[in-house]
């Protein structure tokens, strides 16, 4: 159970990137008050958590209805997560944003006018992006219906989301305190861990598919 929870925590910490998210919030909300930023952060993390948990709890049954096997899901999920990890290791991951400069400006204007920055781009695709959704489905499917292991996966997800919220609430302080070099080191370390987990998912998927006898 502890191993499952740690695997979930490591996977989602790497995919979601709480530190990068905090830097993004600070850079996109320079004119917001602390209270406004706090409300926006709580809303964004709440929405993202609901999305990820939904994928973890009902994603695999839905795919089963579509005729997608667990082996195929593991292999595809491993490939997607490995691509994300490779970008992290090679420092190709957008820093700190997943947005283009034009999209960032549009998002900031929209946030100031309609208070929708919490939904886009923070809740999705920054926090609850394709990698997080895929990871949730694969990790939940790997529990094979074991309620205790599924609870461990959920606990790992919630731990990362609580940490993400904590960092978003002190986004300005994080932005000022952490240097570019330190952030790159953290991203690369978790990128390596995510790559190893992704390769293991691919191995498990191929083994379950029995393609090689």
VOSEVEX-523264 format. One record per residue (C-alpha): residue in three letters; z, x, y. Coordinates in steps of 0.1 Angstrom, whole numbers, padded with zeros to 4 digits, always signed. Example, Ala and Ser with C-alpha at 12.3 -4.5 7.8 and 13.67 -1.06 7.14 Angstrom:
2
ALA+0078+0123-0045/SER+0071+0137-0011/
This chain:
213
UNK+0000+0000+0000/UNK+0009+0028+0024/UNK-0023+0046+0016/UNK-0043+0015+0023/UNK-0026+0009+0056/UNK-0031+0045+0067/UNK-0068+0043+0057/UNK-0072+0012+0078/UNK-0053+0027+0107/UNK-0074+0059+0107/UNK-0107+0040+0103/UNK-0100+0016+0132/UNK-0085+0043+0154/UNK-0117+0063+0150/UNK-0141+0034+0154/UNK-0123+0016+0183/UNK-0112+0047+0202/UNK-0081+0035+0221/UNK-0081+0065+0244/UNK-0118+0061+0253/UNK-0112+0024+0259/UNK-0083+0032+0283/UNK-0105+0057+0302/UNK-0132+0030+0304/UNK-0108+0004+0318/UNK-0096+0028+0344/UNK-0132+0037+0355/UNK-0144+0001+0356/UNK-0114-0014+0374/UNK-0106+0009+0403/UNK-0101-0021+0427/UNK-0080-0042+0404/UNK-0042-0044+0408/UNK-0019-0035+0380/UNK-0012-0072+0373/UNK-0049-0080+0371/UNK-0056-0051+0348/UNK-0027-0061+0326/UNK-0040-0096+0323/UNK-0075-0084+0315/UNK-0063-0059+0289/UNK-0042-0085+0271/UNK-0071-0109+0270/UNK-0096-0083+0258/UNK-0073-0070+0230/UNK-0064-0105+0219/UNK-0101-0116+0216/UNK-0110-0084+0198/UNK-0081-0087+0174/UNK-0091-0123+0165/UNK-0127-0112+0159/UNK-0118-0083+0137/UNK-0093-0102+0117/UNK-0118-0130+0111/UNK-0143-0105+0097/UNK-0115-0090+0075/UNK-0103-0123+0061/UNK-0136-0143+0057/UNK-0164-0118+0061/UNK-0165-0108+0024/UNK-0165-0144+0010/UNK-0194-0153+0034/UNK-0214-0123+0023/UNK-0207-0132-0013/UNK-0222-0167-0006/UNK-0253-0149+0007/UNK-0256-0130-0025/UNK-0245-0096-0012/UNK-0225-0076-0037/UNK-0194-0056-0030/UNK-0212-0024-0041/UNK-0240-0031-0015/UNK-0214-0039+0012/UNK-0195-0007+0005/UNK-0226+0015+0005/UNK-0241-0001+0037/UNK-0207-0001+0054/UNK-0202+0036+0045/UNK-0236+0045+0059/UNK-0229+0027+0092/UNK-0195+0043+0096/UNK-0209+0077+0087/UNK-0235+0074+0115/UNK-0207+0065+0140/UNK-0187+0094+0128/UNK-0216+0118+0131/UNK-0221+0107+0167/UNK-0184+0113+0174/UNK-0184+0148+0158/UNK-0216+0158+0177/UNK-0202+0144+0209/UNK-0230+0119+0212/UNK-0205+0091+0216/UNK-0209+0076+0251/UNK-0181+0089+0272/UNK-0162+0069+0282/UNK-0184+0039+0280/UNK-0209+0022+0256/UNK-0228+0010+0286/UNK-0256+0024+0307/UNK-0249+0030+0343/UNK-0267-0001+0353/UNK-0248-0022+0327/UNK-0215-0007+0340/UNK-0223-0017+0375/UNK-0233-0052+0364/UNK-0202-0056+0343/UNK-0179-0044+0372/UNK-0195-0069+0396/UNK-0192-0097+0371/UNK-0156-0088+0365/UNK-0147-0089+0402/UNK-0166-0122+0407/UNK-0158-0141+0375/UNK-0130-0122+0357/UNK-0152-0118+0326/UNK-0148-0081+0321/UNK-0122-0088+0294/UNK-0149-0105+0272/UNK-0178-0082+0279/UNK-0179-0053+0275/UNK-0143-0047+0266/UNK-0135-0072+0238/UNK-0170-0069+0225/UNK-0188-0047+0219/UNK-0163-0019+0229/UNK-0133-0029+0208/UNK-0148-0054+0183/UNK-0181-0037+0178/UNK-0204-0034+0147/UNK-0184-0005+0133/UNK-0151-0023+0136/UNK-0166-0055+0120/UNK-0181-0036+0092/UNK-0150-0016+0085/UNK-0129-0048+0085/UNK-0151-0064+0058/UNK-0154-0033+0036/UNK-0116-0025+0037/UNK-0107-0061+0030/UNK-0132-0063+0002/UNK-0118-0031-0014/UNK-0085-0049-0018/UNK-0102-0070-0045/UNK-0081-0100-0036/UNK-0047-0082-0038/UNK-0026-0100-0011/UNK-0003-0070-0006/UNK-0032-0046+0000/UNK-0049-0071+0023/UNK-0017-0073+0042/UNK-0017-0035+0045/UNK-0052-0036+0059/UNK-0042-0063+0084/UNK-0011-0042+0093/UNK-0033-0012+0100/UNK-0056-0032+0122/UNK-0028-0047+0141/UNK-0011-0013+0146/UNK-0043+0001+0162/UNK-0047-0030+0184/UNK-0011-0027+0196/UNK-0017+0010+0204/UNK-0049+0001+0222/UNK-0032-0025+0243/UNK-0004-0001+0252/UNK-0029+0025+0263/UNK-0049-0001+0283/UNK-0018-0011+0301/UNK-0014+0024+0314/UNK-0051+0031+0317/UNK-0049+0048+0351/UNK-0021+0071+0339/UNK-0041+0080+0308/UNK-0072+0086+0329/UNK-0053+0110+0351/UNK-0032+0127+0325/UNK-0057+0135+0297/UNK-0084+0160+0302/UNK-0120+0159+0291/UNK-0114+0187+0265/UNK-0084+0170+0249/UNK-0102+0137+0246/UNK-0132+0154+0230/UNK-0109+0172+0205/UNK-0092+0139+0195/UNK-0126+0122+0191/UNK-0140+0149+0169/UNK-0109+0152+0147/UNK-0110+0114+0140/UNK-0148+0117+0136/UNK-0143+0141+0107/UNK-0117+0118+0091/UNK-0140+0088+0095/UNK-0169+0107+0080/UNK-0149+0115+0049/UNK-0138+0079+0045/UNK-0174+0068+0050/UNK-0187+0091+0023/UNK-0160+0079-0001/UNK-0171+0043+0006/UNK-0207+0053-0002/UNK-0196+0070-0034/UNK-0175+0040-0045/UNK-0204+0017-0037/UNK-0229+0037-0058/UNK-0204+0040-0086/UNK-0197+0002-0087/UNK-0234-0005-0086/UNK-0239+0017-0118/UNK-0273+0029-0106/UNK-0270+0061-0124/UNK-0258+0048-0157/
